[in-house]
Amino acid sequence: MIDCKCGKPVRLGANRMTINRRQGVYHYIVHRDESPACNGPWDCVAIKPYPKVEADKPYAKLIARWEQANAQTVASREA
């Protein structure tokens, strides 16, 4: 994943969760020092049954949204 707009490296985290006896996963993007990523919130929830297609999975959509939101910053730093 690309770094945050502020220049800090980021990571994708996940926690298991249960809502009304239905199991799922909560994904989130934070800085490596555990502070919240800029311009958030950057999180999503997936409840079983999970989508089969990789592009339909909530965490894949979250990463795509992150990459799109931070692509301009990376392009301006490389120029």
N, C-alpha and C positions, 0 to 999 in steps of 0.2 A: 504494500500500500504506500501511497505517496505521503510525505510528511504534511503536517498541519500548516495552515497559512502563517502561523506565528514562527514556523521553522523547527518546532519540536517534533521528534519522531512519535508515531502513534502505534497502537496495537489494537487488534480485535479480541475482545474478551467474550466469554459466554458463561452463563449460569443455568443450571437446571431449575425448573419451576413447575408448580402444579396450580391450576386454576379450576376450581369446581371438579376436582378429581381427574382432570385431564392433564396429562403430562406435556411439557413443552420445553423450549429453550429460549432464553433471553440473551440476545447479542448486543454488544455495545462497543463503541470506539472511544478510547481515552488516550491521553498522552502516556508515554512510557513511565512518567513519574506519578501516574495515577490521577492527575488532575483532569478535569473534563476537557474534551476537545473543543476548540473554538467554534462558534456559530452553531452550536448544538440545539437540541439534543440529538445525538447520533446513536439511536438504539432501535431495536425491532424485536418482535416476539413471534415465535413459530410454535404452533400447537399441533400435536399429532392428529391425524396422519400428515406427515410432511410431504410437500410436493416432490414428485419424482424428477422433474426436469430441473437441472442446476440453475438455469436462468430464472426460474419461478420461485426459488427459495428466498425467503426474506433477507437472510444475511448477504446473499449475492446482490440483491437489489440495494441493500445498505452500502455495500462496498462500491457499487457502480455510482450511486449518488454521491458518495465521498470523493471518488476519483474525479467526477465531473465538477464538483464544487471546488476542488483544489487544483485542477489542471491549469487554470489560468495563472496561479501563483507559481507553479513549477516552470511554466513557459517563460514567465517574466524574469525568473532567476537565471535561467539558462541563456537568455539573450544578452 
